[in-house]
Amino acid sequence: MSQIALPFDWPAPEDAESFIVTAANRAAVDGVDRPGSWPVRAAVLTGPRKSGRSLLGRVFAAKTGGTLIDDAELHREADLFHRWNLAQEERRPLLLVALSPPPIWKVRLPDLASRLAATPIFTIGEPDDTLARMLLEKQFSRRGLQITPETVSYIASRIERSYVALMRVVDAIDTVALSQHRAVTVKLARSVLEEQRLIGETDSGE
């Protein structure tokens, strides 16, 4: 695990150094970092909301000088088809960032669908335990709140394992801690999780 484990040794967005790499996203990071190994000059990067997929896409563009299309599923299919073909002609890598991969991402244009079928897909998974803990520490630190490893473990073992849920929990605890001028402790975390019903299926029952 690493806070700056991205294998990118080139200029990148300023916040790239905060991208945390663990088993949950390492395969996606490695895949995006090696466009020379792609079978075509294009790839699709997917991941849940708040997973850092857009940031990873910007890092890719900064390194390779390639083309990044974020929220690709919202773009006109004819435009995507043209950009895919252009990437092959110019031998300039194209990264399509989307919430879901084809075929979940419904593609109606047959020519685009056939090209995407030949395009590698790299997927960022939901946060594993290591990533969840590191993201909690990072988010509380960004808010200027100190948190002990014990409290991080307590929260991580009880919340729903998703990036959106993690951010929701941090926001809720931050709000209460600031409004009541309280430190972020296990006691505070427990009361917020219970009162706001933020305990997820990973609850250990401790």
N, C-alpha and C positions, 0 to 999 in steps of 0.2 A: 504494500500500500504506500501511497505517496501523495504529498500535497503538490509537488511539482514533477511528477513522474512522466509528464508528456514527453514523448521521444522527439520533440521538435526543437532543433537547435538553430532557430532562425527567428527573425522579427515576427511578433505575433501580437494580438490584442493585449492591452495592458493587463486585463484580468485573466489572461490565459494561465498565469502562474498559480491561480487559485483553483484550477480545475483538478479535482481529486480523482485519482485513478485507483480502482480496486478491481476485483474480479467481476464486478457488476458491469463495468464499462471497458475493461482492458481490450477485449477483442475488437470492439468498435473503434477504439483509439488506434490500435495497431493496424486495422484495416484501412482507415482513413489516411493513415500516415504513409501508406505504401501504394500510391496510385500506379506505380510502375508494374505492380503485380496484378492489377485488375485485368480481366479478360477483354474488357472494352474500356474506352476512355471516359467512363462514367460510373458512378456508384450512387446508391441510395443510403442515406443515414436516417434511421428512425429511433425514436425513444419517447418515453412518457413526457408529459408536461413538466417543466422545471428540471429536466434531467441534464441540461447543459448541451443539448444537441445543436442549438444555434451557435453557441460559443465554440463548440468543436468545429462547426462548419466555418466560422470566421478564422479560426486558427489554420484550418486547411487552406483557405484562400490566401492567407498571409504567407504561408510557406511556399505554396506551389505556383501562385499566380493564376491558379485555376478559377473556374467560374463556380460561384455558389448561388443556388436558388433555394431560399428558405421558404417554408410553407408551400412546398412545391405542389401539393394537392389542391391548392387554391388558385393556381395559375392556369391559364388557357392551355388545353392539351396540345393544340397546334403549335403554340410557342415552345412548349417543352420538347415536342417532337423535333422542331427546328434546331433547338439548342443541343439536343442529343446528337443529331447528325453533324452539326458544326464542330462539336467536340472531337468527333472522329476525324473530320477533315483537317482540323487545325492541330490535332494531336495535343490538345489542351484539356486537362482533366475537368470534368464537370461533376459537382456533388449536388444531389437533390436531397434536401432535408425535409422530412415529412413526419407527421405524427404516427402514421401507420404505413406499413409496407404494402405494395401490391401483393395479393389481390384484395386485401382488406380496403386499401385505397382503390376505389372503383375507377378504372380507366376505361373509357368508352371508345376512344380512338384506336382501332385495331393496330395500326402501324406503330403507335406509341406503346401499346400493350406488348407487342412482340419484342420491341427493343428493351423494355423494362424487364421482360422475362429473361433476357440475356445479361442483365445488369446485376452486379453483386449488391447484396444488401447487408449493411452493418447495423446492428441493433444494440442500443444502450438498454440494459435491463433495469428493473426497479432496484433501489438501493439494497445491498446486502448489509449485514450487521456492521461490518467495518465502515462502510461508506456512510451508513446512517449516523453512526457515532461521530465520525469526522465532520459531517455536514452540520450536525447539531452544534458541535464545538465552534465551527466556523461561523455559523449564523448568529449564535449568541455573542461571540467575540465582535462581530461586525456591529452589533447593537450596543457594544460597550458593557456587556453583562458578563460577569465572571460565573463560571459553572464548574462544579467539581466532577471528576470522573464518575463518582458514585451517582450523581444526579443524571449525568449523561446516560449511564447504563440503565438507570431506572426508566427514563423516558423512552430510550431506544427499544427496550424490551416490551413496551406496552402499546406503542402507537402502531397504527396501520403502516405497513411497509410500502410507502409510496412517497415520491418527492413532494407532491401537493400536500399530503397529510403532514409531512414533516414541517413544511413551511407554515402550515396552518397552526400547528402546535407551538412553534417558536413565536409566532405572532401573538398567540393567545397568552402565553406565559410572559412575554415581554410586556404586553399591555397591563397585566395584573401587577407584575413586579414594579413597574414604573408608577402606576397609579397608587399603589399601596406602600411604595418606598421599601420594598422587601427584597432580600437577596434571593437568587434562584437556588432553592434548596429542594431536596426530595419532598419535603412537606408541602412546599408551594406547588411543585410540579404535580403532586398527587391531587391536591385540591382542584387545580385547574383542569386536569385530565378528567376527573370525575364529574365536576360541575358542568363542564362544557361537553361531556360525553365524547371525548377524544381518544378513549382507549380502544385500540383496534383488536383484531383477531390474534395478534401476537402476544396478547397479555399472558404473562407467565403465572399469574395468580399469586405472586408473592405479597 
